[in-house]
């Protein structure tokens, strides 16, 4: 479940975002996945070669 920066603060705990509270969040909040794939990002570092595992 994507969260907004506004939802993340010094008091946030992982237990605040569980499968149990998803239905309630979806009732009261906008579509959390809207625009998710509009922002392409890359992780820094070298790409792994096919068949190799990261060290």
PyMOL Python script that loads the backbone (N, CA, C, O; Angstrom):
from pymol import cmd

cmd.read_pdbstr("""\
ATOM      1  N   UNK A   1       0.848  -1.171   0.000  1.00  0.00           N
ATOM      2  CA  UNK A   1       0.000   0.000   0.000  1.00  0.00           C
ATOM      3  C   UNK A   1       0.890   1.228   0.000  1.00  0.00           C
ATOM      4  O   UNK A   1       1.593   1.471   0.981  1.00  0.00           O
ATOM      5  N   UNK A   2       0.881   2.005  -1.062  1.00  0.00           N
ATOM      6  CA  UNK A   2       1.667   3.239  -1.055  1.00  0.00           C
ATOM      7  C   UNK A   2       1.169   4.189   0.038  1.00  0.00           C
ATOM      8  O   UNK A   2      -0.025   4.251   0.330  1.00  0.00           O
ATOM      9  N   UNK A   3       2.089   4.909   0.621  1.00  0.00           N
ATOM     10  CA  UNK A   3       1.750   5.927   1.619  1.00  0.00           C
ATOM     11  C   UNK A   3       2.284   7.269   1.134  1.00  0.00           C
ATOM     12  O   UNK A   3       3.218   7.320   0.334  1.00  0.00           O
ATOM     13  N   UNK A   4       1.704   8.328   1.610  1.00  0.00           N
ATOM     14  CA  UNK A   4       2.162   9.666   1.235  1.00  0.00           C
ATOM     15  C   UNK A   4       3.216  10.133   2.226  1.00  0.00           C
ATOM     16  O   UNK A   4       3.315   9.606   3.334  1.00  0.00           O
ATOM     17  N   UNK A   5       4.006  11.129   1.822  1.00  0.00           N
ATOM     18  CA  UNK A   5       5.000  11.693   2.720  1.00  0.00           C
ATOM     19  C   UNK A   5       4.328  12.300   3.940  1.00  0.00           C
ATOM     20  O   UNK A   5       4.896  12.301   5.032  1.00  0.00           O
ATOM     21  N   UNK A   6       3.113  12.817   3.755  1.00  0.00           N
ATOM     22  CA  UNK A   6       2.399  13.420   4.883  1.00  0.00           C
ATOM     23  C   UNK A   6       2.052  12.387   5.960  1.00  0.00           C
ATOM     24  O   UNK A   6       1.927  12.726   7.137  1.00  0.00           O
ATOM     25  N   UNK A   7       1.897  11.123   5.547  1.00  0.00           N
ATOM     26  CA  UNK A   7       1.571  10.068   6.509  1.00  0.00           C
ATOM     27  C   UNK A   7       2.784   9.594   7.290  1.00  0.00           C
ATOM     28  O   UNK A   7       2.645   8.956   8.334  1.00  0.00           O
ATOM     29  N   UNK A   8       3.952   9.900   6.795  1.00  0.00           N
ATOM     30  CA  UNK A   8       5.171   9.430   7.442  1.00  0.00           C
ATOM     31  C   UNK A   8       5.731  10.558   8.302  1.00  0.00           C
ATOM     32  O   UNK A   8       6.047  11.642   7.812  1.00  0.00           O
ATOM     33  N   UNK A   9       5.842  10.275   9.576  1.00  0.00           N
ATOM     34  CA  UNK A   9       6.416  11.242  10.509  1.00  0.00           C
ATOM     35  C   UNK A   9       7.221  10.484  11.548  1.00  0.00           C
ATOM     36  O   UNK A   9       7.380   9.268  11.439  1.00  0.00           O
ATOM     37  N   UNK A  10       7.716  11.159  12.521  1.00  0.00           N
ATOM     38  CA  UNK A  10       8.571  10.514  13.525  1.00  0.00           C
ATOM     39  C   UNK A  10       7.806   9.506  14.378  1.00  0.00           C
ATOM     40  O   UNK A  10       8.411   8.634  15.002  1.00  0.00           O
ATOM     41  N   UNK A  11       6.494   9.621  14.408  1.00  0.00           N
ATOM     42  CA  UNK A  11       5.706   8.716  15.252  1.00  0.00           C
ATOM     43  C   UNK A  11       5.129   7.528  14.492  1.00  0.00           C
ATOM     44  O   UNK A  11       4.441   6.699  15.088  1.00  0.00           O
ATOM     45  N   UNK A  12       5.393   7.426  13.187  1.00  0.00           N
ATOM     46  CA  UNK A  12       4.835   6.342  12.396  1.00  0.00           C
ATOM     47  C   UNK A  12       5.493   5.016  12.787  1.00  0.00           C
ATOM     48  O   UNK A  12       6.689   4.952  13.072  1.00  0.00           O
ATOM     49  N   UNK A  13       4.685   3.976  12.792  1.00  0.00           N
ATOM     50  CA  UNK A  13       5.172   2.623  13.087  1.00  0.00           C
ATOM     51  C   UNK A  13       4.723   1.704  11.960  1.00  0.00           C
ATOM     52  O   UNK A  13       3.696   1.957  11.331  1.00  0.00           O
ATOM     53  N   UNK A  14       5.455   0.669  11.703  1.00  0.00           N
ATOM     54  CA  UNK A  14       5.084  -0.283  10.662  1.00  0.00           C
ATOM     55  C   UNK A  14       3.705  -0.869  10.942  1.00  0.00           C
ATOM     56  O   UNK A  14       2.970  -1.183  10.007  1.00  0.00           O
ATOM     57  N   UNK A  15       3.351  -1.018  12.190  1.00  0.00           N
ATOM     58  CA  UNK A  15       2.041  -1.569  12.571  1.00  0.00           C
ATOM     59  C   UNK A  15       0.892  -0.644  12.178  1.00  0.00           C
ATOM     60  O   UNK A  15      -0.266  -1.062  12.203  1.00  0.00           O
ATOM     61  N   UNK A  16       1.189   0.599  11.816  1.00  0.00           N
ATOM     62  CA  UNK A  16       0.142   1.520  11.379  1.00  0.00           C
ATOM     63  C   UNK A  16      -0.384   1.175   9.989  1.00  0.00           C
ATOM     64  O   UNK A  16      -1.452   1.649   9.603  1.00  0.00           O
ATOM     65  N   UNK A  17       0.338   0.370   9.243  1.00  0.00           N
ATOM     66  CA  UNK A  17      -0.031   0.024   7.874  1.00  0.00           C
ATOM     67  C   UNK A  17      -0.067  -1.499   7.745  1.00  0.00           C
ATOM     68  O   UNK A  17       0.955  -2.125   7.462  1.00  0.00           O
ATOM     69  N   UNK A  18      -1.228  -2.084   7.948  1.00  0.00           N
ATOM     70  CA  UNK A  18      -1.366  -3.538   7.894  1.00  0.00           C
ATOM     71  C   UNK A  18      -2.488  -3.935   6.942  1.00  0.00           C
ATOM     72  O   UNK A  18      -3.273  -3.093   6.504  1.00  0.00           O
ATOM     73  N   UNK A  19      -2.553  -5.201   6.634  1.00  0.00           N
ATOM     74  CA  UNK A  19      -3.611  -5.728   5.778  1.00  0.00           C
ATOM     75  C   UNK A  19      -4.983  -5.536   6.443  1.00  0.00           C
ATOM     76  O   UNK A  19      -6.005  -5.465   5.761  1.00  0.00           O
ATOM     77  N   UNK A  20      -4.991  -5.455   7.752  1.00  0.00           N
ATOM     78  CA  UNK A  20      -6.257  -5.271   8.463  1.00  0.00           C
ATOM     79  C   UNK A  20      -6.844  -3.869   8.286  1.00  0.00           C
ATOM     80  O   UNK A  20      -8.064  -3.710   8.300  1.00  0.00           O
ATOM     81  N   UNK A  21      -5.991  -2.848   8.118  1.00  0.00           N
ATOM     82  CA  UNK A  21      -6.539  -1.507   7.987  1.00  0.00           C
ATOM     83  C   UNK A  21      -6.652  -1.032   6.538  1.00  0.00           C
ATOM     84  O   UNK A  21      -7.076   0.099   6.296  1.00  0.00           O
ATOM     85  N   UNK A  22      -6.281  -1.873   5.572  1.00  0.00           N
ATOM     86  CA  UNK A  22      -6.396  -1.492   4.166  1.00  0.00           C
ATOM     87  C   UNK A  22      -7.838  -1.204   3.754  1.00  0.00           C
ATOM     88  O   UNK A  22      -8.077  -0.170   3.131  1.00  0.00           O
ATOM     89  N   UNK A  23      -8.807  -2.057   4.066  1.00  0.00           N
ATOM     90  CA  UNK A  23     -10.175  -1.757   3.621  1.00  0.00           C
ATOM     91  C   UNK A  23     -10.685  -0.402   4.124  1.00  0.00           C
ATOM     92  O   UNK A  23     -11.354   0.316   3.381  1.00  0.00           O
ATOM     93  N   UNK A  24     -10.385  -0.052   5.351  1.00  0.00           N
ATOM     94  CA  UNK A  24     -10.822   1.237   5.878  1.00  0.00           C
ATOM     95  C   UNK A  24     -10.102   2.396   5.185  1.00  0.00           C
ATOM     96  O   UNK A  24     -10.706   3.430   4.900  1.00  0.00           O
ATOM     97  N   UNK A  25      -8.820   2.215   4.922  1.00  0.00           N
ATOM     98  CA  UNK A  25      -8.065   3.258   4.220  1.00  0.00           C
ATOM     99  C   UNK A  25      -8.598   3.461   2.813  1.00  0.00           C
ATOM    100  O   UNK A  25      -8.683   4.593   2.338  1.00  0.00           O
ATOM    101  N   UNK A  26      -8.959   2.375   2.141  1.00  0.00           N
ATOM    102  CA  UNK A  26      -9.475   2.487   0.782  1.00  0.00           C
ATOM    103  C   UNK A  26     -10.847   3.154   0.741  1.00  0.00           C
ATOM    104  O   UNK A  26     -11.200   3.777  -0.260  1.00  0.00           O
ATOM    105  N   UNK A  27     -11.613   3.032   1.799  1.00  0.00           N
ATOM    106  CA  UNK A  27     -12.922   3.691   1.865  1.00  0.00           C
ATOM    107  C   UNK A  27     -12.787   5.202   1.989  1.00  0.00           C
ATOM    108  O   UNK A  27     -13.576   5.952   1.415  1.00  0.00           O
ATOM    109  N   UNK A  28     -11.793   5.638   2.732  1.00  0.00           N
ATOM    110  CA  UNK A  28     -11.700   7.052   3.077  1.00  0.00           C
ATOM    111  C   UNK A  28     -10.661   7.819   2.267  1.00  0.00           C
ATOM    112  O   UNK A  28     -10.653   9.049   2.302  1.00  0.00           O
ATOM    113  N   UNK A  29      -9.802   7.143   1.554  1.00  0.00           N
ATOM    114  CA  UNK A  29      -8.712   7.805   0.847  1.00  0.00           C
ATOM    115  C   UNK A  29      -8.868   7.653  -0.657  1.00  0.00           C
ATOM    116  O   UNK A  29      -9.629   6.812  -1.135  1.00  0.00           O
ATOM    117  N   UNK A  30      -8.146   8.469  -1.387  1.00  0.00           N
ATOM    118  CA  UNK A  30      -8.128   8.376  -2.841  1.00  0.00           C
ATOM    119  C   UNK A  30      -7.439   7.082  -3.272  1.00  0.00           C
ATOM    120  O   UNK A  30      -6.916   6.344  -2.436  1.00  0.00           O
ATOM    121  N   UNK A  31      -7.440   6.814  -4.554  1.00  0.00           N
ATOM    122  CA  UNK A  31      -6.775   5.639  -5.106  1.00  0.00           C
ATOM    123  C   UNK A  31      -5.275   5.729  -4.844  1.00  0.00           C
ATOM    124  O   UNK A  31      -4.592   6.567  -5.432  1.00  0.00           O
ATOM    125  N   UNK A  32      -4.765   4.882  -3.978  1.00  0.00           N
ATOM    126  CA  UNK A  32      -3.352   4.930  -3.574  1.00  0.00           C
ATOM    127  C   UNK A  32      -2.404   4.604  -4.722  1.00  0.00           C
ATOM    128  O   UNK A  32      -1.244   5.015  -4.690  1.00  0.00           O
ATOM    129  N   UNK A  33      -2.867   3.880  -5.729  1.00  0.00           N
ATOM    130  CA  UNK A  33      -1.997   3.495  -6.829  1.00  0.00           C
ATOM    131  C   UNK A  33      -2.063   4.483  -7.997  1.00  0.00           C
ATOM    132  O   UNK A  33      -1.312   4.340  -8.963  1.00  0.00           O
ATOM    133  N   UNK A  34      -2.937   5.470  -7.925  1.00  0.00           N
ATOM    134  CA  UNK A  34      -3.073   6.449  -8.989  1.00  0.00           C
ATOM    135  C   UNK A  34      -1.752   7.194  -9.189  1.00  0.00           C
ATOM    136  O   UNK A  34      -1.227   7.797  -8.253  1.00  0.00           O
ATOM    137  N   UNK A  35      -1.223   7.151 -10.403  1.00  0.00           N
ATOM    138  CA  UNK A  35       0.018   7.841 -10.716  1.00  0.00           C
ATOM    139  C   UNK A  35       1.287   7.111 -10.309  1.00  0.00           C
ATOM    140  O   UNK A  35       2.388   7.593 -10.575  1.00  0.00           O
ATOM    141  N   UNK A  36       1.153   5.962  -9.671  1.00  0.00           N
ATOM    142  CA  UNK A  36       2.317   5.229  -9.169  1.00  0.00           C
ATOM    143  C   UNK A  36       3.323   4.920 -10.279  1.00  0.00           C
ATOM    144  O   UNK A  36       4.530   5.077 -10.097  1.00  0.00           O
ATOM    145  N   UNK A  37       2.811   4.482 -11.425  1.00  0.00           N
ATOM    146  CA  UNK A  37       3.705   4.078 -12.507  1.00  0.00           C
ATOM    147  C   UNK A  37       4.068   5.235 -13.435  1.00  0.00           C
ATOM    148  O   UNK A  37       4.743   5.023 -14.442  1.00  0.00           O
ATOM    149  N   UNK A  38       3.635   6.449 -13.117  1.00  0.00           N
ATOM    150  CA  UNK A  38       3.967   7.621 -13.919  1.00  0.00           C
ATOM    151  C   UNK A  38       5.377   8.120 -13.661  1.00  0.00           C
ATOM    152  O   UNK A  38       5.914   8.875 -14.471  1.00  0.00           O
ATOM    153  N   UNK A  39       5.984   7.722 -12.565  1.00  0.00           N
ATOM    154  CA  UNK A  39       7.301   8.206 -12.168  1.00  0.00           C
ATOM    155  C   UNK A  39       8.317   7.073 -12.254  1.00  0.00           C
ATOM    156  O   UNK A  39       8.404   6.235 -11.357  1.00  0.00           O
ATOM    157  N   UNK A  40       9.076   7.057 -13.329  1.00  0.00           N
ATOM    158  CA  UNK A  40      10.091   6.011 -13.505  1.00  0.00           C
ATOM    159  C   UNK A  40      11.305   6.352 -12.655  1.00  0.00           C
ATOM    160  O   UNK A  40      11.719   7.510 -12.592  1.00  0.00           O
ATOM    161  N   UNK A  41      11.869   5.355 -12.009  1.00  0.00           N
ATOM    162  CA  UNK A  41      13.042   5.555 -11.173  1.00  0.00           C
ATOM    163  C   UNK A  41      14.021   4.418 -11.409  1.00  0.00           C
ATOM    164  O   UNK A  41      13.639   3.323 -11.824  1.00  0.00           O
ATOM    165  N   UNK A  42      15.266   4.691 -11.144  1.00  0.00           N
ATOM    166  CA  UNK A  42      16.314   3.663 -11.235  1.00  0.00           C
ATOM    167  C   UNK A  42      17.092   3.649  -9.936  1.00  0.00           C
ATOM    168  O   UNK A  42      17.312   4.689  -9.315  1.00  0.00           O
ATOM    169  N   UNK A  43      17.501   2.469  -9.539  1.00  0.00           N
ATOM    170  CA  UNK A  43      18.365   2.334  -8.381  1.00  0.00           C
ATOM    171  C   UNK A  43      19.804   2.520  -8.830  1.00  0.00           C
ATOM    172  O   UNK A  43      20.177   2.066  -9.912  1.00  0.00           O
ATOM    173  N   UNK A  44      20.619   3.180  -8.014  1.00  0.00           N
ATOM    174  CA  UNK A  44      22.016   3.355  -8.410  1.00  0.00           C
ATOM    175  C   UNK A  44      22.760   2.025  -8.382  1.00  0.00           C
ATOM    176  O   UNK A  44      22.370   1.094  -7.677  1.00  0.00           O
ATOM    177  N   UNK A  45      23.820   1.951  -9.148  1.00  0.00           N
ATOM    178  CA  UNK A  45      24.636   0.743  -9.144  1.00  0.00           C
ATOM    179  C   UNK A  45      24.678   0.092 -10.511  1.00  0.00           C
ATOM    180  O   UNK A  45      24.007   0.517 -11.451  1.00  0.00           O
ATOM    181  N   UNK A  46      25.481  -0.941 -10.590  1.00  0.00           N
ATOM    182  CA  UNK A  46      25.629  -1.662 -11.849  1.00  0.00           C
ATOM    183  C   UNK A  46      24.509  -2.667 -12.008  1.00  0.00           C
ATOM    184  O   UNK A  46      24.074  -3.256 -11.018  1.00  0.00           O
ATOM    185  N   UNK A  47      24.030  -2.882 -13.221  1.00  0.00           N
ATOM    186  CA  UNK A  47      23.031  -3.937 -13.424  1.00  0.00           C
ATOM    187  C   UNK A  47      23.672  -5.308 -13.234  1.00  0.00           C
ATOM    188  O   UNK A  47      24.850  -5.498 -13.535  1.00  0.00           O
ATOM    189  N   UNK A  48      22.898  -6.250 -12.740  1.00  0.00           N
ATOM    190  CA  UNK A  48      23.407  -7.610 -12.563  1.00  0.00           C
ATOM    191  C   UNK A  48      23.444  -8.310 -13.917  1.00  0.00           C
ATOM    192  O   UNK A  48      22.567  -8.109 -14.757  1.00  0.00           O
ATOM    193  N   UNK A  49      24.460  -9.125 -14.115  1.00  0.00           N
ATOM    194  CA  UNK A  49      24.526  -9.915 -15.333  1.00  0.00           C
ATOM    195  C   UNK A  49      23.580 -11.093 -15.197  1.00  0.00           C
ATOM    196  O   UNK A  49      23.352 -11.602 -14.099  1.00  0.00           O
ATOM    197  N   UNK A  50      23.039 -11.513 -16.312  1.00  0.00           N
ATOM    198  CA  UNK A  50      22.101 -12.624 -16.319  1.00  0.00           C
ATOM    199  C   UNK A  50      22.746 -13.863 -15.706  1.00  0.00           C
ATOM    200  O   UNK A  50      23.854 -14.254 -16.073  1.00  0.00           O
ATOM    201  N   UNK A  51      22.027 -14.470 -14.765  1.00  0.00           N
ATOM    202  CA  UNK A  51      22.530 -15.678 -14.127  1.00  0.00           C
ATOM    203  C   UNK A  51      23.397 -15.426 -12.908  1.00  0.00           C
ATOM    204  O   UNK A  51      23.782 -16.378 -12.229  1.00  0.00           O
ATOM    205  N   UNK A  52      23.714 -14.183 -12.609  1.00  0.00           N
ATOM    206  CA  UNK A  52      24.559 -13.839 -11.438  1.00  0.00           C
ATOM    207  C   UNK A  52      23.675 -13.342 -10.312  1.00  0.00           C
ATOM    208  O   UNK A  52      22.620 -12.757 -10.554  1.00  0.00           O
ATOM    209  N   UNK A  53      24.105 -13.574  -9.081  1.00  0.00           N
ATOM    210  CA  UNK A  53      23.415 -13.059  -7.917  1.00  0.00           C
ATOM    211  C   UNK A  53      24.194 -11.881  -7.364  1.00  0.00           C
ATOM    212  O   UNK A  53      25.411 -11.789  -7.522  1.00  0.00           O
ATOM    213  N   UNK A  54      23.470 -10.986  -6.715  1.00  0.00           N
ATOM    214  CA  UNK A  54      24.131  -9.827  -6.091  1.00  0.00           C
ATOM    215  C   UNK A  54      25.018 -10.284  -4.942  1.00  0.00           C
ATOM    216  O   UNK A  54      24.667 -11.211  -4.212  1.00  0.00           O
ATOM    217  N   UNK A  55      26.143  -9.649  -4.786  1.00  0.00           N
ATOM    218  CA  UNK A  55      27.076 -10.010  -3.708  1.00  0.00           C
ATOM    219  C   UNK A  55      26.706  -9.327  -2.428  1.00  0.00           C
ATOM    220  O   UNK A  55      27.378  -9.511  -1.413  1.00  0.00           O
TER     221      UNK A  55
END
""", "prot")
cmd.dss("prot")
cmd.show_as("cartoon", "prot")
cmd.util.cbc("prot")
cmd.orient("prot")
